[in-house]
Amino acid sequence: MADHDTEPVLYDTLPPEAVSEALAPTIEALGLTENCRQLAEAGWTVLESVADEDFTRRLRAKILETAGPHGGANMLLAKDPVFAEAILQPELLALAEFSVGRGFLISQVAASVRRQGAPTIGLHADNNWLPAPFPAHNMLLTGCWACDNYSKADGATLIIPGSNKHRRHPDADEVEALTGAVPIECPPGSVALWDGNLWHSNYPRETPGERVVCHITYTRLMMRQVEDYSVHADDLIGAHGEIMRQLLGRNDLLMGRDGANYARLRETFNNSKR
Ligand SMILES: O=C(O)CCC(=O)C(=O)O
């Protein structure tokens, strides 16, 4: 962790593939070095057994209870504490800082329940509200917490390896052709993560039962979040402390209750470079 009170003004920006000096011991202790390399190179990675099996069972049960008739749910941080537990897992926070930088925010906590015959979502890059060409530094990190097995027949996430290098949205022909598509295969309790550049979709579900997923999006501090938790922020920060303050954008210079908080200017500007 950087000591924001004593850190001097930073002038250099860390390259996208570099782990900062402050984050490196955490990445090493959690065994995430290879995941960082995969995220930077290939635009995706998978973490298995992010929490114990009981946690994934609780998460799955709460999603099934919360999801609407079409299998979707959002604003989940405000709906049950199990979702804060999910987004605050140390491995996820460490990869988020690596991928979308120090001072990163939570953008969205949503869920999907896909039953047999569920149609696909359609090929896209999560940088959906960003013009192309996409910047060198990643802007969005999506983590799909697979509460059920991920295989092609089970309706797993589909990715186009190498598409992260195009740094643009797919066009209509590419969306139709799905050239080079492969499934992300992993056991329940895994979190599949990808950057904002990687083209992805999901396969139709052919098997009986449901594919239950919690969709978590972390974002760089200068991006607009998908979900607005401002009316819930005091309660969430009261329950989860400093890290939630950061995730909800209450630690930075921007959008303080009384306008910009210049006491936080150096920290915010330094964060943008790490
Ligand atoms: O449901 C999936 O497997 C993919 C979800 C997706 O496209 C997303 O969360 O951006």
The ligand as an SDF file (V2000), in Angstrom:
LIG
                    3D

 10  9  0  0  0  0  0  0  0  0999 V2000
  -22.4260  -13.9220  -19.6050 O   0  0  0  0  0  0  0  0  0  0  0  0
  -21.2810  -14.0410  -20.0370 C   0  0  0  0  0  0  0  0  0  0  0  0
  -20.6580  -15.1070  -20.0480 O   0  0  0  0  0  0  0  0  0  0  0  0
  -20.5960  -12.8230  -20.6160 C   0  0  0  0  0  0  0  0  0  0  0  0
  -21.0630  -11.6100  -19.9130 C   0  0  0  0  0  0  0  0  0  0  0  0
  -20.6340  -10.3450  -20.5190 C   0  0  0  0  0  0  0  0  0  0  0  0
  -20.6240  -10.1510  -21.6920 O   0  0  0  0  0  0  0  0  0  0  0  0
  -20.2090   -9.2640  -19.6210 C   0  0  0  0  0  0  0  0  0  0  0  0
  -20.3550   -9.3760  -18.3870 O   0  0  0  0  0  0  0  0  0  0  0  0
  -19.6790   -8.2560  -20.1510 O   0  0  0  0  0  0  0  0  0  0  0  0
  1  2  2  0
  2  3  1  0
  2  4  1  0
  4  5  1  0
  5  6  1  0
  6  7  2  0
  6  8  1  0
  8  9  2  0
  8 10  1  0
M  END
$$$$
